[in-house]
């Protein structure tokens, strides 16, 4: 089946909402989702060009760590297999 908008919305509500202090802070939740999906897409679609996007990924992972997301791989699995 793959990744769908519905599966990403479920992922956002079920898995990412725990990293946002307030349920009302929709903007941070959206930024977390976009950041994770972007990293996932880079890894899945452009793995052979990792040297080109490695610095961007490092910065994105640094941001995610400030929000409490230390490891992205488990979340990638949830994106890939909803």
Residue pairs with C-beta under 8 A, 6 or more apart in sequence:
1 7
1 82
3 79
3 80
3 82
4 82
7 79
7 82
8 33
8 37
8 79
10 82
11 33
11 75
11 78
11 79
11 82
12 29
12 30
12 32
12 33
15 75
15 78
16 29
16 32
16 33
16 36
16 75
17 23
17 29
19 32
19 67
19 68
19 69
20 28
20 29
20 32
20 67
28 67
32 64
32 67
32 69
35 60
35 63
35 64
36 64
36 69
36 72
36 75
36 76
36 79
37 79
38 60
39 57
39 60
39 61
39 72
39 76
40 76
40 79
40 80
42 50
42 53
42 56
42 57
43 76
46 52
46 53
61 72
64 72
69 75
